[in-house]
Amino acid sequence: MPLPSKPSLCRHLFAVIIGLLVFALPHGNAKDPRQEVRIGLLAKRGSEIDVQLWTPTADYLSARIPGHHFRIEPLDFSQIHEAVGNDRVAFVLANSAFYVELEKRHGVNRIATLINRNLPAEQTTTFGGVIFCRADRTDIQRLSDLKGRRFMAVEPRSFGGWIACWRELHRRNIDPLRFFSSLEYGQTHDAVVQQVLDGTVDAATVRTDTLERMAEAGRIRLDDVRILNEQTVPGFPFRLSTALYPEWPMAALKTTPAPLVRQVAGALLAMGSDDPAARASKSAGWTAPLNYQPVHDCLLDLRIGPYADFGQFTLTDVFRRYWHILSLLLAVVTAILLTSAYILRLNRRLLQKKTEVDELNAGLETRVLERTQQIHTLLDRELYLREIMETIAKINGILISAPDLRMLLDEACKVMGTHSHYGYCWIGLMEKGLINQVVVADTSMRLPGQLPYDPQDADTPFTLSSAARCLAENVTVARVKGERQATATPWLDLANPPKFRAVMALPLRPDRFADPLGVLCVYTMRAVGFDPEEIAMLEELAGDIGFAVHSFQQREQLARLEQERTENYEQTIRSFADMIDQRDTYTAGHTVRVAHYSQQLAREMGLSEEQCGMLKQAAILHDIGKIATPDSVLLKPGTLAPLDYELIKLHATAGHGMLAGIPMYSELAAIIRHHHERFDGTGYPDRLQGEAIPLLSRIITVADSFDAMTTNRIYKPRKRVAAALEELKRLSGSQFDPAVVAVGLRVLHDVTIPEAANQLPKNQMEQRRFSYFFSDRLTGFFNEDYLRIMLRTGQVAKQYHCLHSLHIKNLEQYNSRHGWEQGNVLMQQFAGELQARYPQALLFRIYGRNFVIMTISHFELDEAALSFACFRETGVTVESSHVDLRDNASYYIDKLEKLEILCAVDGCRLD
């Protein structure tokens, strides 16, 4: 609260007396005459700024308390707890909420409260929060009107900038996260105020005195804001919406020596408002410690800080309080359960043993014989199954290591053929309803092109009918062969058929619910055929083979799709390049050259071929965004106006937007977006700086600028290569990456610039589009600017050899008699006659009263040719002169320049 003048004087006098008394007390014998005392400072704006603010206060204490050297130690929110808990500091200077948390958890004690110098004439020891909106928001008059609005605070741990406001909302049973449509944080008080005034958010809260301070500085007007839930506290000079809370305290740790605490408290209370230390910290000194119970109440209401877990009783608390009782009970229960289990187990074993003894006594000899036979059978079966498992294990190893499908199937059949009971094995793969590929263990056996598939066909051999049924029904088929049945598959040597007794066909499929990809046929010479366990193991093996076959087929399909994707990708790149060609042939030639220069730079910098390829594609498409640029700007051959330049700058983001949505072009889009960024951060569109700009974008920037400098422009001739490289070197570090420029100085030194690298039209259609910018509005003829360009670039001498200059005389007198509008009509009629007489010539109107006729072949203008119907009885006449452009084009250019200066003189003509 503000301090009245007389009580303030009394308070300071009282503080000085207390300080003098404290200094007179014995301080004890210090071993170190300059003992260091650390003051932990909660750094909220950056350690360097806060240390500068409060170091004068530390120096003030060092000067007032002999034998001690005070030092400010900045700490963030996590460090300050560790520093206090480890007694690394003796005093703590923190905001009110954080002090309460330290007081609750570490027992620190306040010794003084800061007097805030809010404004030059205002000093307070309390503060609060102010909730406000723009004054023109008539729809927001009270707190309840903020429902569903956008609201902004300073930061989550700011007491005046959020917590005080939060308590006011809490008192009205308002949950901010549900009440507001969005809750945002502006990080600084001034930024929050500006966001409200700009209309970015509907309302906000900041610390008291913020609005008045910004108004005092002339940054806002208080009439522009409306205070919500405004409170009036006698003597408090600022607009207020919440309760008031004490300012920052200086607190001492409970381990800090009491004499030192008294000395520091006395010195702080004795600090005057004009003391340099007070002015440095933007305060008015210190006062006796205030009551911080309101801050405790606030944090308790909101259940934050030290009261976050207040009122909660968890299972952890039960274990923490009654752990010894619970441990004893658990031990007793465990002992009872173990004893019971042991007794039950003993009883069960006794019953089991009694039963076994009875059975043995009933038929011991018979059981011994049966048991012996079973053991032999089980042993034989175990050895048999173990051999199968070893075979399957070898095949599983092949499935993992085989580089291709054919080797996998060949090796799998060979391993199966080495089993002692399997006489033969083959694998068939399906394609279009037929077993098109058959793999056998012995490659000397004859393989048919295709195998029959119908299980009902009477001509289908026994083994093939099993495979056909397996594929048709998608199930495992196991059959034992009869004595009179056919014994051979059609590709085996019928003179020596294998002596198999049973065959099993297993479908090859990636999973049990999928359609079969093929079939695995295994032949056994055992009379009993296949055991159930053997069938189960072979079914699992067939599943593994089927999964491997499916994986190889998928890999082949993915390879084909990737190849198609790459071809489509390259075709799309070419299509995009064609789109650029259609808009502007100069841009097309420019992109090809930029791609070439970029690849030279990238290879010299050691980039991979993959990166070079991506760079080439990005360079070809770097100006694709110009598709969205209007023709009136893109094809403008002269210097761009500011608005034209802003439109041109949009091509970077336009190109990014066109490609970013396509996954395969996303990397190219990022490169294209930043090819106009500058190394010093002043480029566009994102003003990236230094290595934040992608490397490939930095390479394109150098190549793009180099080509622009070495290309003829209408308004600027091209530079020589050496001059362009010197310009790159001059702009290194500002516009260009120095590393890329260093490479460019080596690589681009011997570049040969093609003569066709210019901005001039290449065909008649382009000439017409080009001349759109150089048309005379009255007659539709070309104007003097276009004539000057044609003469300077030498384009005329290649096609047109003859130039006649016509000067209109007495036109000014005609205009005086009949008016300028009639004079314009007369010029239009004259232009029409010229167009009719010379339809194949280039016609120009220059500087009002001069016309130029350019033709391929030479012709003479006699007196009859200079007679025009529109000039009869008008007093207007025509004079002419002739120039051979093959010899005197430069002479005529000089005349054209002089005419520009003399065009205001009556009767000026072009001879």
Secondary structure, DSSP 8 states (H G I E B T S, - for coil): ----HHHHHHHHHHHHHHHHHHHHS-----SSTTEEEEEEEE-SS-HHHHHHHHHHHHHHHHHHSTTEEEEEEEE-HHHHHHHHHTT--SEEE--HHHHHHHHHHH--EEEEEEEEEEETTEEESEE-EEEEEETT-TT--SGGGGTT-EEEES-TT-IIIIIHHHHHHHHTT--HHHHSSEEEE-SSHHHHHHHHHTTSSSEEEEETTHHHHHHHTTS--GGGEEEES-B--TT--S-BSS--EE--EEEE-TTS-HHHHHHHHHHHHT--TTSHHHHHTTEEEEES----HHHHHHHHHHT-GGGTTTT---HHHHHHHHHHHHHHHHHHHHHHHHHHHHHHHHHHHHHHHHHHHHHHHHHHHHHHHHHHHHHHHHHHHHHHHHHHHHHHHHHHHHHHH-SSHHHHHHHHHHHHHTSSSEEEEEEEEEETTEEEEEEES-TTS---S-B---TT-TTS-HHHHHHHHHHHHTS-EEEE--TTS----TTS-TTS----SEEEEEEE-SSTTS--SEEEEEEE--TT---HHHHHHHHHHHHHHHHHHHHHHHHHHHHHHHHHHHHHHHHHHHHHHHHHHHH-HHHHHHHHHHHHHHHHHHHHTT--HHHHHHHHHHHHTTTGGGGGS-HHHHT--S---HHHHHHHHHHHHHHHHHHHTSGGGHHHHHHHHTTT--TTS--SSS---GGGS-HHHHHHHHHHHHHHHTSB-SSS----HHHHHHHHHHTBTTTB-HHHHHHHHHHGGG----TT-BSS--SHHHHHHHHGGGB-TTT-SB-HHHHHHHHHHTTTTTT--EEEEEEEESHHHHHHHH-HHHHHHHHHHHHHHHHHH-TTSEEEEETTTEEEEEESS-----TTTT--GGGTTT--EEEEEEEEHHHHHHHHHHHHHHHHHHTTSTT----
